Amino acid sequence: MDVQSSSRRPGPAAVFNIGEVLAQLTGDYPSVTASKIRFYEEKGLITPQRTPAGYRQFRESDVERLRFVLALQRDHYLPLKVIREYLDAIDQGEAPSNLPPGVSIAPRMVSDDLAVELKGRPRRLSTEQLRAECGASAELLEAMVSFGLVEMRGGCFDDHALRVAKACTDLAAHGLEPRHLRPFQAAADREFGLVERAVAPLSSRRDSTSAARAAEAAREIAELCLSLHSALVQSKISSMETP
């Protein structure tokens, strides 16, 4: 058991038990649990200190790393393998490459600016905001919605819709209109079905650790599906270069 009756010690060397860490995180990340934190430790994303009795002691840097991991999963849907690569680079004093847009970090610890940024909720975008960020015309966005490529949820668009809209806008510049892109939605539905079946044994369990493992396995499988898709398409494209 990790929760113990220790008080928070003030100052730069402050440490927290797992219950105190949860108290700091659950307001911004309601799905976080002690089991999920242990799972992140198992994956090497955090390395809390231990008391002689074996209790975990988390430093401020551990809490900020947790915020970093939780935010990248929630807001950018990255698998833990990719997040681990970012953290490894940070721990070596390097700036990790290919961070999602708008995310910046300082070596060895998430910066104060990012810590504030990571506390934010997922964005809710109006039609005007979405168009401004993806560069789509009103007609193009209307076509995306009409063909089911993007949709409003609760009267707003989210980051999923923004990424789809950006891709659709760029493809439109190459002559591929939303009506041409319906096979991608059908393929995404089929791939999601494959992922669901693959993680069903974990998803069927009710404990939070299994839920975390199922979500991570789903992300990894999805990444592999995308890699396979890309490799197959690139193989076809390479044949264009052969006389």
C-alpha positions in Angstrom: 0.0 0.0 0.0 1.4 3.4 -1.0 -0.7 5.9 0.9 0.8 6.8 4.3 0.2 9.5 6.8 3.2 11.7 6.0 2.9 15.4 5.8 4.1 17.5 2.8 7.5 19.0 3.5 7.8 22.6 2.2 10.6 23.9 0.2 12.5 22.7 -2.9 13.0 19.2 -1.5 9.3 18.7 -0.9 8.1 15.1 -1.4 4.6 13.7 -1.7 3.1 10.3 -1.2 0.9 8.8 -3.9 -2.3 10.1 -2.3 -1.0 13.7 -2.3 0.1 13.3 -5.9 -3.4 12.2 -6.9 -4.9 15.2 -5.0 -2.8 17.5 -7.2 -3.6 15.8 -10.5 -7.2 14.6 -10.3 -8.7 18.1 -10.8 -7.1 18.3 -14.2 -7.0 14.6 -15.0 -10.0 12.9 -13.4 -9.1 9.5 -14.9 -5.7 9.3 -13.1 -5.5 6.6 -10.4 -2.9 5.1 -8.2 -2.8 2.1 -10.4 -2.1 4.2 -13.5 0.7 5.9 -11.7 2.2 2.6 -10.8 1.8 1.5 -14.4 3.8 4.6 -15.5 6.5 3.7 -13.0 6.5 0.1 -14.4 7.1 1.6 -17.9 10.0 3.7 -16.6 8.3 7.1 -17.2 8.8 8.1 -13.6 11.2 6.9 -10.9 9.9 7.9 -7.5 12.2 7.5 -4.5 11.4 4.9 -1.8 11.5 5.2 1.9 13.2 2.4 3.9 9.8 0.9 4.4 9.2 0.8 0.7 6.7 3.7 0.3 6.9 5.8 -2.8 8.0 9.4 -2.4 7.4 11.7 -5.4 9.3 14.9 -6.0 7.9 18.0 -7.8 9.7 16.9 -10.9 7.9 13.5 -10.8 4.6 15.4 -10.6 5.4 17.6 -13.5 6.6 14.5 -15.5 3.2 12.9 -14.7 1.4 16.1 -16.0 3.6 15.9 -19.1 2.7 12.2 -19.8 -1.0 12.6 -19.0 -1.3 15.7 -21.2 0.4 14.2 -24.2 -1.8 11.1 -23.9 -5.0 13.1 -23.4 -4.4 16.1 -25.7 -2.1 14.6 -28.3 -3.0 10.9 -28.1 0.6 9.7 -28.1 1.6 6.2 -27.2 3.8 5.7 -24.1 6.6 4.5 -26.3 6.8 7.9 -28.0 6.4 9.8 -24.7 9.2 7.6 -23.2 11.5 8.7 -26.1 10.8 12.4 -25.3 11.5 11.8 -21.6 14.7 10.0 -22.4 15.9 12.9 -24.5 15.0 15.3 -21.7 16.9 13.3 -19.1 20.0 13.4 -21.4 19.7 17.2 -21.5 18.6 17.2 -25.1 15.6 18.9 -26.7 13.4 16.1 -28.1 12.5 16.3 -31.8 9.0 16.2 -33.3 7.1 17.4 -30.3 3.5 18.2 -31.0 2.8 21.9 -32.0 2.7 24.3 -29.1 4.6 22.0 -26.6 7.9 23.2 -25.4 10.0 21.8 -22.6 13.2 22.6 -20.7 15.9 19.8 -20.2 15.3 17.5 -17.3 12.0 19.0 -16.2 8.9 20.3 -17.7 9.1 24.1 -17.8 6.9 26.4 -15.7 5.2 27.7 -18.8 4.4 24.1 -20.0 3.3 23.1 -16.5 0.7 25.9 -16.8 -0.2 24.9 -20.3 -0.6 21.3 -19.5 -3.2 22.1 -16.8 -5.5 23.3 -19.5 -8.5 21.3 -20.8 -8.7 20.0 -24.4 -9.6 22.9 -26.6 -13.1 23.6 -27.8 -13.1 25.4 -31.1 -15.9 27.3 -32.8 -16.4 27.0 -36.5 -14.6 30.3 -37.1 -11.6 29.2 -34.9 -11.4 25.9 -36.7 -11.4 27.5 -40.1 -8.8 30.0 -39.0 -6.4 27.3 -37.8 -6.8 24.9 -40.6 -7.2 27.4 -43.4 -10.4 25.9 -44.8 -13.0 27.9 -46.7 -16.6 27.8 -45.4 -17.6 25.6 -48.3 -14.7 23.1 -47.7 -15.5 22.8 -44.0 -19.2 22.3 -44.8 -18.2 19.5 -47.2 -16.1 17.9 -44.5 -19.0 17.9 -42.1 -21.4 16.7 -44.8 -19.3 13.7 -45.6 -18.7 12.8 -41.9 -15.0 13.6 -41.8 -15.4 16.1 -38.9 -18.2 16.6 -36.5 -19.2 19.0 -33.7 -19.5 17.7 -30.2 -21.3 19.8 -27.7 -21.6 22.6 -30.2 -17.8 22.8 -30.7 -15.0 21.1 -32.6 -12.1 19.4 -30.8 -8.5 18.7 -31.5 -9.4 15.5 -33.4 -11.5 17.6 -35.8 -8.8 20.2 -36.2 -6.2 17.6 -37.2 -8.6 16.0 -39.7 -9.6 19.4 -41.1 -6.0 20.4 -41.6 -5.3 17.2 -43.5 -8.4 17.6 -45.6 -7.5 21.2 -46.4 -4.0 20.2 -47.5 -5.4 17.3 -49.6 -7.9 19.7 -51.2 -4.9 21.7 -52.5 -4.0 18.5 -54.4 -7.4 18.1 -55.9 -8.7 15.6 -53.4 -12.0 16.9 -52.1 -13.9 15.6 -49.0 -16.1 13.5 -51.3 -13.0 11.6 -52.4 -11.9 10.9 -48.8 -14.9 8.9 -47.5 -12.9 5.6 -47.9 -10.5 6.9 -45.2 -13.4 7.2 -42.8 -14.5 3.7 -43.6 -11.0 2.4 -43.3 -10.6 4.1 -39.9 -13.8 2.5 -38.7 -12.5 -1.0 -39.8 -9.1 -0.4 -38.2 -10.8 0.7 -34.9 -12.8 -2.5 -35.0 -9.6 -4.5 -35.3 -8.0 -2.6 -32.4 -11.1 -3.1 -30.2 -11.0 -6.8 -30.8 -7.3 -7.0 -30.1 -7.6 -5.3 -26.7 -10.9 -6.9 -25.7 -9.4 -9.3 -23.1 -8.0 -6.3 -21.2 -11.0 -4.0 -21.8 -13.3 -6.5 -20.3 -11.6 -6.3 -17.0 -12.9 -3.7 -14.6 -9.8 -2.6 -12.7 -8.1 0.7 -13.6 -4.7 -0.9 -14.3 -6.2 -3.1 -17.0 -8.0 0.0 -18.5 -4.7 1.8 -18.7 -3.0 -1.2 -20.3 -5.9 -1.6 -22.8 -5.7 2.1 -23.8 -1.9 1.9 -24.2 -2.1 -1.3 -26.2 -4.8 0.3 -28.4 -2.5 3.2 -29.1 0.4 0.9 -30.0 -1.7 -1.2 -32.3 -3.1 1.8 -34.0 0.5 3.1 -34.6 1.4 -0.3 -36.1 -1.7 -0.2 -38.3 -0.7 3.3 -39.5 2.9 2.1 -40.2 1.6 -0.8 -42.2 -0.8 1.4 -44.1 2.0 3.8 -44.9 4.4 1.0 -45.9 1.8 -0.5 -48.3 1.1 2.8 -50.0 4.8 3.7 -50.2 5.4 0.4 -51.9 2.8 1.2 -54.5 4.3 4.7 -55.0 7.8 3.3 -55.5 6.5 1.3 -58.5 5.8 4.6 -60.2 9.6 5.2 -60.3 10.2 2.0 -62.2 10.2 2.3 -66.0 
